[in-house]
Amino acid sequence: MNTPLTILIHGLHLNPWYMKPLAKKLENHGLPTFCYGYKSLSQPIAINSQGLHEYLLANHHPTQPINLVGHSLGGLVIRHFLTHYPMWQVHHCVTLGTPHQGSQTAHYARRYLPSLVRHAYTGALDGTCPLPPTGAKIGVIAGNRPVGLGVPLLALHHHRHRHSIADKRHDGTVLLSETVLDHATDYLILPVSHSGLLTDKTAAMQTLHFLQHGQFNHA
């Protein structure tokens, strides 16, 4: 099989340049990459997923395999894409800090600062993104270093609900419990913050390992 093109998809408020450090690490190990950009705030997830489909129609042949790597909201774009565009030969997928169960940070932001989430909430960060098809090979990487802009909103959430210590674990933006994806192929927790997942060397090497082998290196 030809080496799959690895498409990297950024998260909320970001742009393709934020995926470049991870893309460079993958390229150094022989994986061709493309960083897909989309309008995370001004367009709903369905339009952003469609945009990826249209990019592939114009630049890629359906018989050639692709990998998908998404950070945060980008992982939900992957889920939507897998469900609605099954014509593409998707080899392996990795999500980094993606709130697969929905995002409490986004929930509070929508209530108090709606401009921070806008169209990214409904159908995506609200927890209603469609589950990926059965058989999709998806590796989930989560962080548990609680440093980030979402800390005040998560502190408010914990204060209101009086969660246990285990339920309070997060990466500064996304709760650890929110990263769980039913039927994921593999799952890995790293001592990294939400934004740190983009530049952390171990996260990059584990992403590479999953893309190459369909599982993380738990050794």
Secondary structure, DSSP 8 states (H G I E B T S, - for coil): ----EEEEE--TT--GGGGHHHHHHHHTTT--EEEE---TTTS-HHHHHHHHHHHHHHH--TTS-EEEEEETHHHHHHHHHHHH-TTS-EEEEEEES--TT--HHHHHHHHH-GGGTGGGIIIIITTTS----TT--EEEEEE----STTHHHHHHHHHHHT--TGGG-BSSSSBGGGG--TT-SEEEEES--TGGGGT-HHHHHHHHHHHHHSS----
